């Protein structure tokens, strides 16, 4: 346990926050600090073919120790953290034998991780929990996944009696800004399938995610003195408001769950002559996803007709549901499910209400379900991870390697 704690803390105390406004890869120079450390560490634990390219994508190999042919499989995590909340100067707190009560993250600022609000905490009574000090995120998304992969590979190197085929690992930058798979060299990686270690609570196993699109609506108005504006003024702000009100009122993130899709207006700014509305569109079902995009197009068309073509729409697909690519090779999900069951974990199979590198990689030819990394409350100051969940994730990785060689 202490080995995992020490490794994890050594990763999270390096700031690797990504930046969507940057056009470089990685999007922030500071991501190289952890990337270079990981390269050194992978070599030190005995992996071969350790490489890092000009964009900070890391790959390494654990060679097969069996004579018969075994599929090459992979494990992937990302080392950037979310731009939604600060990742600078992370000060982790290690709470041993958690008693189920509220955890004071920061006494001075009265920041409390409350088990009455975050009731998932109650699953981990008696366990060791790592939290923040309330001023930063923790970085378990996805440095917990990196910790687990490195630890599992180290364990397999040190226990050659455990039989496995060739294992490839990959660590990527910029996942949190949707670019983690953009420059991932699937052919170089050379695996038949892989698993991202990027889920949340223990037991999660995911092979479905949203179909996703982003829309930017720009309105051009006409400013006229309000005393003489009748029949002349076109108020871009009011048109933006009308457009938002045309969207289904209850199909929003805060009122949906499970496989429900939504429209999420996340940015709006404007004045009389110019206004902008930005939203994302999400749905697990491809037909409903397309209908959602068509609705946005129809709303824009309506107000263009009413206000003399003053509205412009940029609508772009972002990623698609990896279920379509995983179902033909569903044995890779069954293997992960059996690995969990073999070590006493009840699999929680559910759709991801978001995206994952695994989605893009699946459409790039590398089927890639997602497995729990153990953390909770990602992207904010209430983020935490039970160390026992990280230990179990290590066991799952090792068991998947065993099962693949055996089967």
Phi, psi and omega in degrees: 000314182297326178299316178294316179301312182298317180296313181300313181295326178295333178277314188287340179277002172258119183289123181228030182300132178271170188218111184291341181278348180276148179256002181271165172230119357293162186287342177228140181297328185291344176296334179297332183299314177283322181303312180294323176298318181296319178302313179298320183290320179297321176293321183294327181277354172106014176282158180248172179051040180282120182228152170222129184265186185292348179253010176076019173280126185253136174223150178203165186230136163254110184296154178296148173239025174237155184275330183279163181291130179227137178302140172282125180240167183224162174227133190227139172216166178246149183253359174277160173241165189294140172285356182292335184208151186300137173244018183269132176060052178293129178241092183287151172241133180253113181257111181269147178051057182307132188261004178089356181269175176300144178252122177280111178279319183213105184294318183299320182260006178054048178261118187239131170268100190264130178287343177283332178267312177260077189289350174300335179304327186292345174292341193246023176300132181090354182260175178262123185241136175253128181236180172269184171259015176087359182250350180218170165285172182269316182099012175299334171266093009228037179285342170295317179298318178296315178304316183292318180294313181298317181295319179295318179295320178298320180296317180293323176299318183277353180229073183295348177291343176277118186276138181203158173275194177290130180244129176250139174238150180218135176238134188236153171272167160062023176296324185292345176248020172080012185244009188302326181262356189301322183242023177282124183272093183298319180296316178296321181300316168073023178260152176283326172204170182211174176228131168275133175262080191214017178274185184260249193293158182307133179100344182296134176218117191231133175226011174235142175215174179296149153280139191223141174218157175238142180232137173237121182249124182244128182244130176255117180257188177226122181266128178223148177310127186299336178288341183231032191268350187301126179077359184238315183291140170237108186270105184298326180295317180292324177294319177302318178296319178299317181298315179299320181290346176283340181287149179303124192293333184257000180263066182230160185305320186286356179235016182227156174202185180060235180263009177295137173269177180199166165250135181230104175281114186246354180204135175210134174210157178170175174212186186302316186275338182214135175215149180227135174237129176240137180214159172246152182238129184223139171195140177286329182272126185295322180296313180293325177301313179295324177295324178296316178297320179296324178296316178299317178298321180292322178296315178298318179298319180300313184280338170293322178293321184283328187238036169057054173055047181264000186246132176243143182235128167250116183235118185230132171292142181250313175198171185231165182293118183290349179308322182297331181265338182273325184305321179294342179235048190295345178301336181289330174286318180299323178296314179296321179298314179295322179301317178296313182297324181296333181251018171086021178255133174276115181296137174250098184262116184206159178287147175281128175269064182171202179241177180201152172308326181300330178295308181295320180296323178299321179281349175266003177105006179238090179305135196207079174296169184244135182242150180303144169250345170109345185279166177225158172057047182301158172071023179200181187286346180266011181295140176209163177215130173282131182295326179298328177293322177294321177299316180294326177297321175300315180298322179297316179301312180300317182292322176300318179299317178298310184298320180297319178292322183287318186283000000 
